[in-house]
Amino acid sequence: MRKRRNEGQSTPWFNNQSEGVNLIANSTTSSAFRAVNITAQQPITVENLTKVSYPNEEFDIRNEYSPNVSTFIPQENGVYSITGSVFFVPANAAINHRLSVFIFVNNVERARVDSFFVGGIAGGVNHTASVNTILQLQASDQVEVFVLTRGVSGIIQFDDEGTHFEAARVPSPTT
């Protein structure tokens, strides 16, 4: 906000209506979903790349998410913000371990986060790791979340705050 010199009133520094510009216009339909796992624990074994299960759909604006296979398939080309998160409980908290969470598009790794945990540290043995990215997707791309643990097996805990998968198209030029 800036002050007008002659009126002393606050006004927005840019009024898009008076300038005849609409910065938010987008000809595409909204796209967004969020899915969680509040149903069952998912076992994860050491050195085994495992697709994460998100069977409980919280919302899906365009019916683009398939909870039975935990896959997001956009209906339109565009730029999407994507997050995959897991709440991991190691079988043995005394062992150092690494937890990697991946976003795959059409069976190709597109984003990854590696989280390292030191065994035996007081204050909790459960870990949440999230991978976030922004990708340009094509209609019918298949987006999935995978996890890999090194050092210790464990489970992905059912928890709607820690184990979730979501995506939303962000305003961008048509591709």
VENGIDA-V876138 format. One record per residue. PHI is phi as a letter, one per 30 degrees, with the letter a starting at -180 (999 if undefined). PSI is psi in radians with two decimals (NA if undefined). BURIAL is b if it has 9 or more other ideal C-beta (glycine too) atoms within 8 Angstrom, else e. Layout:
phi=PHI psi=PSI burial=BURIAL
phi=PHI psi=PSI burial=BURIAL
This chain:
phi=999 psi=2.48 burial=e
phi=b psi=2.75 burial=e
phi=c psi=2.42 burial=e
phi=d psi=2.40 burial=e
phi=d psi=-0.68 burial=e
phi=d psi=-0.33 burial=e
phi=c psi=-0.38 burial=e
phi=i psi=0.20 burial=e
phi=c psi=2.60 burial=e
phi=d psi=2.38 burial=e
phi=b psi=2.72 burial=e
phi=e psi=2.55 burial=e
phi=d psi=-0.37 burial=e
phi=b psi=2.09 burial=e
phi=c psi=1.76 burial=e
phi=d psi=-0.41 burial=e
phi=d psi=-0.75 burial=e
phi=d psi=-0.45 burial=e
phi=d psi=-0.15 burial=e
phi=i psi=0.45 burial=e
phi=b psi=2.35 burial=e
phi=c psi=1.80 burial=e
phi=d psi=-0.28 burial=e
phi=c psi=-0.07 burial=e
phi=e psi=2.37 burial=e
phi=a psi=2.23 burial=e
phi=d psi=-0.07 burial=e
phi=c psi=2.70 burial=b
phi=d psi=2.56 burial=e
phi=e psi=2.58 burial=e
phi=b psi=2.17 burial=b
phi=a psi=2.59 burial=b
phi=b psi=2.81 burial=b
phi=b psi=2.26 burial=b
phi=b psi=2.62 burial=b
phi=b psi=3.08 burial=b
phi=b psi=1.84 burial=b
phi=c psi=0.35 burial=e
phi=c psi=-0.94 burial=e
phi=a psi=2.65 burial=e
phi=d psi=2.62 burial=e
phi=b psi=2.04 burial=b
phi=d psi=2.46 burial=e
phi=b psi=2.19 burial=b
phi=c psi=2.69 burial=e
phi=e psi=2.40 burial=e
phi=i psi=0.44 burial=e
phi=b psi=1.86 burial=e
phi=d psi=2.12 burial=e
phi=b psi=2.28 burial=b
phi=d psi=2.33 burial=e
phi=d psi=2.41 burial=b
phi=c psi=2.21 burial=b
phi=b psi=1.36 burial=b
phi=d psi=-0.18 burial=b
phi=c psi=1.90 burial=b
phi=d psi=2.17 burial=b
phi=d psi=-0.73 burial=e
phi=a psi=2.76 burial=e
phi=a psi=1.70 burial=b
phi=e psi=-0.67 burial=e
phi=c psi=0.28 burial=b
phi=h psi=0.87 burial=e
phi=c psi=-0.11 burial=b
phi=c psi=2.34 burial=b
phi=c psi=1.78 burial=e
phi=d psi=-0.48 burial=b
phi=d psi=-0.40 burial=e
phi=b psi=0.10 burial=e
phi=h psi=0.90 burial=b
phi=b psi=2.35 burial=b
phi=c psi=2.23 burial=b
phi=b psi=1.75 burial=b
phi=d psi=2.57 burial=b
phi=d psi=-0.28 burial=e
phi=b psi=2.60 burial=b
phi=d psi=2.59 burial=b
phi=l psi=-3.14 burial=b
phi=c psi=2.25 burial=b
phi=b psi=2.44 burial=b
phi=c psi=2.23 burial=b
phi=b psi=2.40 burial=b
phi=b psi=2.37 burial=b
phi=b psi=2.28 burial=b
phi=b psi=2.51 burial=b
phi=b psi=2.54 burial=b
phi=c psi=1.78 burial=b
phi=c psi=2.32 burial=b
phi=c psi=1.92 burial=b
phi=d psi=2.57 burial=b
phi=d psi=-0.53 burial=e
phi=b psi=1.82 burial=e
phi=d psi=-0.16 burial=e
phi=d psi=-0.18 burial=e
phi=c psi=2.33 burial=b
phi=d psi=2.48 burial=e
phi=a psi=2.85 burial=b
phi=b psi=2.41 burial=b
phi=b psi=2.14 burial=b
phi=c psi=2.34 burial=b
phi=b psi=2.32 burial=b
phi=b psi=2.62 burial=b
phi=c psi=2.16 burial=b
phi=c psi=2.44 burial=b
phi=b psi=2.09 burial=b
phi=h psi=0.78 burial=e
phi=i psi=0.36 burial=e
phi=b psi=2.26 burial=e
phi=d psi=2.23 burial=e
phi=c psi=-0.36 burial=e
phi=a psi=2.60 burial=b
phi=a psi=2.57 burial=b
phi=b psi=2.39 burial=b
phi=c psi=2.14 burial=e
phi=c psi=2.28 burial=b
phi=c psi=2.35 burial=e
phi=b psi=2.30 burial=b
phi=c psi=2.22 burial=e
phi=d psi=2.63 burial=b
phi=i psi=0.07 burial=e
phi=d psi=2.27 burial=e
phi=d psi=2.74 burial=e
phi=j psi=0.21 burial=e
phi=k psi=2.61 burial=e
phi=b psi=0.02 burial=e
phi=c psi=2.50 burial=e
phi=b psi=2.39 burial=b
phi=c psi=2.27 burial=b
phi=b psi=2.38 burial=b
phi=b psi=2.49 burial=b
phi=c psi=2.36 burial=b
phi=b psi=2.48 burial=e
phi=a psi=2.90 burial=b
phi=b psi=2.17 burial=e
phi=b psi=2.60 burial=b
phi=d psi=2.03 burial=e
phi=c psi=2.70 burial=b
phi=c psi=2.66 burial=e
phi=e psi=2.40 burial=e
phi=i psi=0.12 burial=e
phi=d psi=2.61 burial=b
phi=c psi=2.06 burial=b
phi=c psi=2.23 burial=b
phi=b psi=2.81 burial=b
phi=c psi=2.35 burial=b
phi=b psi=2.81 burial=b
phi=b psi=2.61 burial=b
phi=b psi=2.32 burial=b
phi=c psi=2.50 burial=b
phi=b psi=2.30 burial=e
phi=j psi=-0.57 burial=e
phi=a psi=2.48 burial=b
phi=d psi=3.06 burial=b
phi=l psi=-2.77 burial=b
phi=b psi=2.64 burial=b
phi=c psi=2.07 burial=b
phi=d psi=2.44 burial=b
phi=d psi=2.14 burial=b
phi=a psi=2.04 burial=b
phi=d psi=-0.28 burial=b
phi=d psi=-0.55 burial=e
phi=c psi=-0.51 burial=b
phi=c psi=1.69 burial=b
phi=b psi=2.74 burial=b
phi=b psi=2.23 burial=b
phi=a psi=2.73 burial=b
phi=a psi=2.66 burial=b
phi=a psi=2.44 burial=b
phi=d psi=2.39 burial=b
phi=c psi=2.61 burial=b
phi=e psi=2.22 burial=e
phi=a psi=2.85 burial=e
phi=d psi=2.64 burial=e
phi=d psi=2.42 burial=e
phi=c psi=NA burial=e
